[in-house]
């Protein structure tokens, strides 16, 4: 398997190069040169597969020739050692719970697989520095996934004052360890500033000569590919005699999660449609309406992990559709929801169904119920991307009661908070990478 830049320029790269470099040499994103379609017999075998078996089958075409089947099996079984249940919330509407990993967010899937892929492919040279921007959940998942992994270190940039106290506890939980290979920095800005700094760092030849940089945002193909797994896993859980067609509603900020679903569809997943469900940061739904992509400054919301005004993965979406908005519209519908809609959905589902949603999952739910009715023969699945306890500060006042904290979260909250503030400049980040190296 080879990976190419979304610009169409330059030579194709191996999985190892794409993983370790993060961005293509021209600053654009890597995308698989081709996506092989599953044969009908492969799809028919899905209902009998475990989650790990689905993961191995999904990733094998992209790792062939670089990682042995035995090593891939060990990577996937070690990374995906937690369940992903599909729960019917109301008739015809299912939530795929992706928050049972160690940091209680869907990003555990991509981050844990990616960490193990990098460890498997490391060549024994200088350590890899994983530089990652986060709007809330990515950084915690990446830090936990790479903590203690040999030949790696992690630098996490997050917007100070724009993540929840719970998220900050998870982000900074390793800062107090003197020998930790993970550090999180509180940037004086918004998520888009963090993402800008990461992109600037990769474009800085001087910095890259001193530090062997890679990324763990969904700009890195190693984070994106594993996210295809749970779309196939959902299909397997819905299978009853014949392959179901599914409307997937995906909560979207930087659009890596949705891009992974689009890649799964290219591989043969029988999808009826996708819903790009956003908060008020709706540049992609606006593009689907108007045909104009107009990035803008992000707006703070209660679904803060989706507060992104310039989603990087839109570049991959354009590549997949050859730049055609009409082609994209045939597969994707936009769905925009403000904070009051989100609060109302959390309150109603808790009252009517006894099921708790976090703000991001609530946006996905709203997108799902707006999808075509079950009369078209397709199921409706929304991705439940975070445990509600991660957003207790938002959810508890809505439902009027405390939310029990899972043990992993309670441990993070019990640690002393060690916040490292930084200016929103590449110079400030470069200096810390040197000091903490």
C-alpha positions as CSV (number, residue, x, y, z in Angstrom):
1,X,0.0,0.0,0.0
2,X,1.2,3.5,-0.9
3,X,0.0,6.8,0.4
4,X,-0.1,10.0,-1.7
5,X,-0.5,13.7,-0.9
6,X,-4.0,15.2,-1.3
7,X,-2.4,17.7,-3.7
8,X,-1.6,14.9,-6.1
9,X,2.0,16.1,-6.2
10,X,5.2,14.3,-5.1
11,X,6.1,10.6,-4.8
12,X,3.9,8.1,-3.0
13,X,5.1,7.1,0.5
14,X,5.1,3.8,2.5
15,X,3.0,3.4,5.6
16,X,6.1,4.0,7.8
17,X,6.9,7.2,6.0
18,X,3.4,8.5,6.2
19,X,3.1,7.5,9.9
20,X,6.5,9.0,10.9
21,X,6.3,12.2,8.8
22,X,2.7,13.0,9.6
23,X,2.3,15.5,6.7
24,X,3.3,15.0,3.1
25,X,6.5,17.0,2.0
26,X,4.2,19.6,0.4
27,X,2.4,20.2,3.7
28,X,-0.8,18.5,2.6
29,X,-2.3,15.3,4.0
30,X,-1.6,11.7,3.2
31,X,-4.4,9.5,1.8
32,X,-4.3,5.9,0.6
33,X,-3.5,5.7,-3.1
34,X,-6.3,3.3,-3.5
35,X,-8.9,1.7,-1.2
36,X,-9.6,-2.0,-2.1
37,X,-13.3,-3.0,-1.9
38,X,-14.2,-5.9,0.3
39,X,-15.6,-8.9,-1.5
40,X,-19.2,-10.0,-0.7
41,X,-17.8,-13.1,1.2
42,X,-15.7,-10.8,3.4
43,X,-18.8,-8.7,4.3
44,X,-20.9,-11.8,4.9
45,X,-18.3,-13.0,7.4
46,X,-18.6,-9.8,9.5
47,X,-21.4,-11.0,11.9
48,X,-19.2,-13.9,13.1
49,X,-16.1,-11.7,13.7
50,X,-14.9,-10.3,17.0
51,X,-14.0,-6.6,17.3
52,X,-10.3,-7.5,17.0
53,X,-11.0,-9.7,13.9
54,X,-12.8,-6.8,12.3
55,X,-10.0,-4.5,13.1
56,X,-7.4,-6.9,11.6
57,X,-9.4,-7.3,8.4
58,X,-9.9,-3.5,8.0
59,X,-6.2,-2.6,8.5
60,X,-4.6,-5.5,6.7
61,X,-4.7,-3.9,3.2
62,X,-3.0,-0.8,4.5
63,X,-0.2,-2.6,6.4
64,X,0.6,-5.4,4.0
65,X,4.2,-5.7,3.2
66,X,5.3,-3.6,6.2
67,X,3.7,-5.3,9.2
68,X,3.3,-9.1,9.4
69,X,-0.2,-10.6,9.9
70,X,1.0,-11.9,13.3
71,X,2.3,-8.5,14.4
72,X,-0.8,-6.7,13.2
73,X,-3.0,-9.2,15.2
74,X,-1.0,-8.5,18.3
75,X,-1.3,-4.7,17.7
76,X,-5.0,-4.7,17.3
77,X,-5.8,-7.2,20.1
78,X,-3.6,-5.1,22.5
79,X,-5.1,-1.8,21.4
80,X,-8.8,-2.7,21.2
81,X,-9.1,-4.5,24.5
82,X,-12.4,-2.8,25.4
83,X,-16.0,-3.2,24.2
84,X,-17.9,-1.1,21.7
85,X,-21.6,-1.9,22.3
86,X,-24.3,-0.9,20.0
87,X,-27.3,0.3,22.0
88,X,-30.8,0.9,20.7
89,X,-31.8,4.3,22.2
90,X,-35.3,4.5,20.7
91,X,-36.9,2.5,17.9
92,X,-34.7,2.4,14.9
93,X,-32.0,4.7,16.4
94,X,-28.8,3.1,17.8
95,X,-25.9,4.6,19.6
96,X,-22.4,3.0,19.0
97,X,-20.7,3.5,22.3
98,X,-17.0,4.3,21.6
99,X,-16.2,5.6,25.0
100,X,-15.2,2.4,26.9
101,X,-11.4,2.8,26.4
102,X,-9.0,4.1,29.0
103,X,-9.8,7.9,28.5
104,X,-13.5,7.4,27.9
105,X,-13.5,8.8,24.3
106,X,-13.6,7.4,20.8
107,X,-10.1,8.7,20.2
108,X,-8.7,5.8,22.2
109,X,-9.3,3.6,19.2
110,X,-7.1,5.5,16.7
111,X,-4.5,6.6,19.3
112,X,-3.9,3.2,20.8
113,X,-3.6,1.5,17.4
114,X,-1.3,4.2,16.1
115,X,1.0,4.1,19.1
116,X,1.5,0.4,18.6
117,X,2.0,0.8,14.8
118,X,4.8,3.3,15.5
119,X,6.4,1.1,18.1
120,X,6.3,-1.8,15.6
121,X,7.9,0.2,12.8
122,X,10.4,2.2,14.7
123,X,13.9,1.8,13.2
124,X,16.0,2.3,16.3
125,X,17.0,5.8,15.4
126,X,16.2,9.0,17.3
127,X,13.0,9.0,19.3
128,X,9.8,10.2,17.6
129,X,8.2,13.3,19.0
130,X,4.5,13.2,18.6
131,X,3.2,16.8,18.4
132,X,-0.5,17.0,18.7
133,X,-3.2,19.8,18.9
134,X,-6.3,19.0,20.8
135,X,-9.7,20.7,21.4
136,X,-10.3,18.4,24.4
137,X,-10.3,14.6,23.9
138,X,-7.5,13.8,21.3
139,X,-4.7,14.9,23.6
140,X,-5.8,12.8,26.5
141,X,-6.2,9.7,24.4
142,X,-2.8,10.2,22.7
143,X,-1.0,10.9,25.9
144,X,-2.4,7.8,27.5
145,X,-1.8,5.7,24.4
146,X,1.9,6.7,24.1
147,X,2.7,6.9,27.8
148,X,5.7,4.7,28.5
149,X,6.0,3.6,24.8
150,X,9.7,3.3,24.1
151,X,11.4,5.7,21.6
152,X,8.5,8.2,21.7
153,X,7.7,11.4,23.4
154,X,4.5,13.4,23.2
155,X,3.8,17.2,23.2
156,X,0.2,18.1,23.5
157,X,-1.1,21.6,22.7
158,X,-4.5,22.5,24.1
159,X,-6.4,25.9,24.3
160,X,-6.2,27.1,27.9
161,X,-9.6,27.8,29.4
162,X,-11.4,26.2,26.5
163,X,-11.4,22.6,27.7
164,X,-13.4,21.2,30.6
165,X,-11.8,20.7,34.0
166,X,-12.2,17.0,33.5
167,X,-10.5,17.1,30.1
168,X,-7.6,19.2,31.5
169,X,-7.1,16.7,34.3
170,X,-6.7,13.9,31.8
171,X,-4.5,16.1,29.5
172,X,-2.1,17.1,32.3
173,X,-2.1,13.9,34.3
174,X,1.5,13.0,33.3
175,X,3.0,16.5,33.6
176,X,4.0,15.9,37.2
177,X,6.1,12.9,36.4
178,X,9.8,13.9,36.1
179,X,10.5,10.9,33.8
180,X,7.3,11.0,31.8
181,X,7.5,11.0,28.0
182,X,4.2,12.9,27.8
183,X,3.8,16.7,28.3
184,X,0.7,18.9,27.8
185,X,0.9,22.6,27.2
186,X,-1.9,25.1,27.8
187,X,-1.8,27.5,24.8
188,X,-3.0,31.1,25.2
189,X,-5.5,30.9,22.3
190,X,-8.2,28.7,20.7
191,X,-7.9,25.2,19.1
192,X,-7.3,26.7,15.7
193,X,-4.1,28.4,17.2
194,X,-2.9,25.0,18.4
195,X,-3.5,23.4,15.1
196,X,-1.8,26.3,13.3
197,X,1.3,25.9,15.5
198,X,1.4,22.2,14.7
199,X,1.2,22.8,11.0
200,X,3.9,25.5,11.3
201,X,6.1,23.2,13.2
202,X,6.0,20.6,10.4
203,X,6.8,23.3,7.9
204,X,9.9,24.5,9.9
205,X,12.9,22.8,8.4
206,X,15.2,24.1,11.3
207,X,13.0,22.5,14.0
208,X,12.6,19.3,12.0
209,X,16.4,19.1,11.7
210,X,16.6,19.1,15.5
211,X,13.5,17.1,16.4
212,X,12.1,14.0,14.7
213,X,8.5,15.1,14.5
214,X,5.3,13.2,13.8
215,X,1.7,13.9,14.6
216,X,-1.2,12.1,16.2
217,X,-4.1,14.3,15.2
218,X,-6.3,12.9,12.5
219,X,-4.0,14.7,10.1
220,X,-1.8,11.6,10.6
221,X,-3.1,8.7,8.5
222,X,-2.2,6.3,11.3
223,X,-4.9,7.9,13.5
224,X,-7.4,7.9,10.7
225,X,-7.2,4.3,9.4
226,X,-8.2,2.6,12.7
227,X,-11.3,4.7,12.9
228,X,-12.7,2.8,9.9
229,X,-12.9,-0.2,12.2
230,X,-16.0,0.8,14.2
231,X,-18.1,1.5,11.1
232,X,-17.6,-2.1,10.1
233,X,-18.1,-3.2,13.6
234,X,-21.5,-1.4,13.8
235,X,-22.6,-3.1,10.5
236,X,-21.6,-6.5,12.0
237,X,-23.8,-5.9,15.1
238,X,-26.8,-4.8,12.9
239,X,-26.5,-7.8,10.5
240,X,-29.6,-10.0,10.4
241,X,-29.7,-12.3,7.5
242,X,-28.5,-9.8,4.9
243,X,-26.2,-6.8,5.0
244,X,-28.0,-3.7,6.4
245,X,-27.8,-0.3,4.9
246,X,-27.1,2.4,7.5
247,X,-27.4,6.1,8.0
248,X,-24.4,7.1,10.1
249,X,-24.5,10.3,12.1
250,X,-21.0,11.4,13.0
251,X,-20.2,14.3,15.4
252,X,-17.7,16.4,13.5
253,X,-15.1,19.0,14.4
254,X,-11.9,18.3,12.5
255,X,-13.8,15.8,10.4
256,X,-11.3,12.9,10.8
257,X,-14.1,10.6,12.1
258,X,-16.4,11.3,9.2
259,X,-13.5,10.9,6.7
260,X,-12.8,7.5,8.1
261,X,-16.4,6.6,7.5
262,X,-16.2,7.8,3.9
263,X,-13.1,5.6,3.4
264,X,-15.0,2.7,4.9
265,X,-17.8,3.3,2.4
266,X,-15.2,3.3,-0.4
267,X,-14.1,-0.1,0.9
268,X,-17.6,-1.5,0.5
269,X,-19.5,-0.7,3.7
270,X,-23.1,-0.5,2.6
271,X,-23.9,3.1,3.8
272,X,-27.2,4.8,2.9
273,X,-25.8,8.2,3.9
274,X,-23.6,10.1,6.3
275,X,-24.7,13.0,8.5
276,X,-22.0,15.6,9.3
277,X,-23.4,16.7,12.6
278,X,-21.8,19.8,14.0
279,X,-22.3,22.5,16.6
280,X,-22.4,26.1,15.5
281,X,-18.9,25.7,13.9
282,X,-20.6,24.5,10.7
283,X,-18.2,25.3,7.9
284,X,-18.7,21.9,6.3
285,X,-22.5,21.9,6.5
286,X,-22.4,25.4,5.1
287,X,-20.2,24.2,2.2
288,X,-22.7,21.5,1.5
289,X,-25.4,24.1,1.3
290,X,-23.6,26.8,-0.7
291,X,-20.7,25.1,-2.4
292,X,-18.2,27.5,-0.7
293,X,-15.7,26.5,1.9
294,X,-15.2,29.5,4.1
295,X,-13.0,28.8,7.2
296,X,-13.5,31.1,10.1
297,X,-12.6,31.6,13.8
298,X,-14.0,28.9,16.0
299,X,-16.8,29.7,18.4
300,X,-16.8,28.2,22.0
301,X,-19.6,25.8,22.7
302,X,-20.5,23.1,25.3
303,X,-19.4,20.5,22.8
304,X,-15.9,21.9,22.9
305,X,-14.1,19.0,21.3
306,X,-15.9,20.0,18.1
307,X,-15.0,23.7,18.2
308,X,-13.1,23.9,15.0
309,X,-13.4,26.6,12.4
310,X,-10.9,25.2,9.8
311,X,-11.2,21.4,9.7
312,X,-8.0,19.8,8.3
313,X,-9.7,16.7,7.0
314,X,-11.8,18.6,4.6
315,X,-8.8,18.4,2.4
316,X,-9.2,14.6,2.3
317,X,-12.9,14.8,1.8
318,X,-12.3,16.9,-1.3
319,X,-9.8,14.4,-2.6
320,X,-12.2,11.5,-2.1
321,X,-14.8,13.4,-4.2
322,X,-12.6,14.9,-6.8
323,X,-13.4,18.4,-5.6
324,X,-17.1,17.9,-6.5
325,X,-19.6,19.4,-4.1
326,X,-22.4,17.7,-5.9
327,X,-20.8,14.3,-5.5
328,X,-20.3,15.0,-1.8
329,X,-23.9,16.0,-1.4
330,X,-25.1,12.6,-2.7
331,X,-23.5,10.9,0.3
332,X,-23.4,13.5,3.1
333,X,-26.0,15.8,4.7
334,X,-25.0,18.6,7.1
335,X,-26.8,19.0,10.4
336,X,-26.1,22.0,12.7
337,X,-27.1,22.3,16.4
338,X,-26.7,25.1,18.9
339,X,-26.1,24.7,22.7
340,X,-29.8,25.0,23.6
341,X,-30.8,22.2,21.2
342,X,-28.0,20.1,22.7
343,X,-29.2,20.7,26.2
344,X,-32.8,19.9,25.3
345,X,-31.7,16.6,23.7
346,X,-29.7,15.5,26.7
347,X,-32.6,16.4,29.0
348,X,-35.2,14.6,26.9
349,X,-33.4,11.4,26.3
350,X,-32.5,11.1,29.9
351,X,-36.1,11.7,30.9
352,X,-37.8,9.6,28.2
353,X,-35.2,6.8,27.7
354,X,-33.1,6.8,30.9
355,X,-30.0,7.2,28.7
356,X,-27.3,9.8,29.3
357,X,-25.6,11.6,26.4
358,X,-22.6,13.8,26.5
359,X,-22.9,17.0,24.4
360,X,-21.0,15.6,21.4
361,X,-23.0,12.4,21.3
362,X,-26.2,14.5,21.7
363,X,-25.3,16.4,18.5
364,X,-24.7,13.0,16.7
365,X,-28.1,11.8,18.0
366,X,-29.8,14.9,16.7
367,X,-28.2,14.3,13.3
368,X,-29.5,10.7,13.4
369,X,-33.1,11.5,14.2
370,X,-33.0,14.0,11.3
371,X,-31.9,11.3,8.9
372,X,-34.4,9.6,6.6
373,X,-37.0,7.5,8.5
374,X,-36.6,3.7,8.8
375,X,-39.1,3.3,6.0
376,X,-36.2,3.5,3.5
377,X,-35.0,0.2,5.0
378,X,-31.8,1.6,6.5
379,X,-30.9,1.7,10.2
380,X,-29.8,4.9,11.9
381,X,-26.6,4.8,13.9
382,X,-25.0,7.7,15.7
383,X,-21.5,7.6,17.1
384,X,-21.5,8.2,20.9
385,X,-18.0,9.5,21.2
386,X,-17.5,10.4,24.9
387,X,-18.7,9.2,28.3
388,X,-21.1,11.8,29.8
389,X,-18.9,11.9,33.0
390,X,-16.2,13.5,31.0
391,X,-18.5,16.5,30.6
392,X,-20.1,16.4,34.1
393,X,-19.8,20.2,34.4
394,X,-22.3,20.5,31.4
395,X,-24.5,17.4,31.9
396,X,-25.1,17.4,35.6
397,X,-26.9,20.8,35.7
398,X,-29.1,19.6,32.7
399,X,-30.2,16.3,34.3
400,X,-30.2,17.6,37.9
401,X,-28.1,14.9,39.5
402,X,-24.4,13.9,39.8
403,X,-22.9,11.4,37.3
404,X,-20.9,8.5,38.6
405,X,-17.2,8.7,37.5
406,X,-15.6,5.6,36.1
407,X,-12.4,4.6,37.9
408,X,-10.0,5.8,35.2
409,X,-11.6,9.2,35.3
410,X,-11.6,9.4,39.1
411,X,-7.9,8.6,39.1
412,X,-7.1,11.4,36.7
413,X,-9.2,13.9,38.7
414,X,-7.5,12.9,42.0
415,X,-4.0,13.8,40.7
416,X,-2.5,17.2,41.4
417,X,-3.0,19.5,38.4
418,X,0.2,20.6,36.8
419,X,-0.6,23.1,34.1
420,X,2.3,24.4,31.8
421,X,1.2,27.7,30.1
422,X,2.6,28.7,26.8
423,X,2.2,31.6,24.3
424,X,0.4,30.8,21.1
425,X,3.6,30.9,19.0
426,X,5.8,28.4,17.3
427,X,8.8,29.9,19.0
428,X,7.4,29.2,22.4
429,X,6.5,25.6,21.5
430,X,9.9,25.0,19.8
431,X,11.7,26.2,22.9
432,X,9.8,23.8,25.1
433,X,10.4,20.9,22.7
434,X,14.1,21.6,23.1
435,X,14.0,22.1,26.9
436,X,11.9,19.0,27.5
437,X,13.7,16.9,25.0
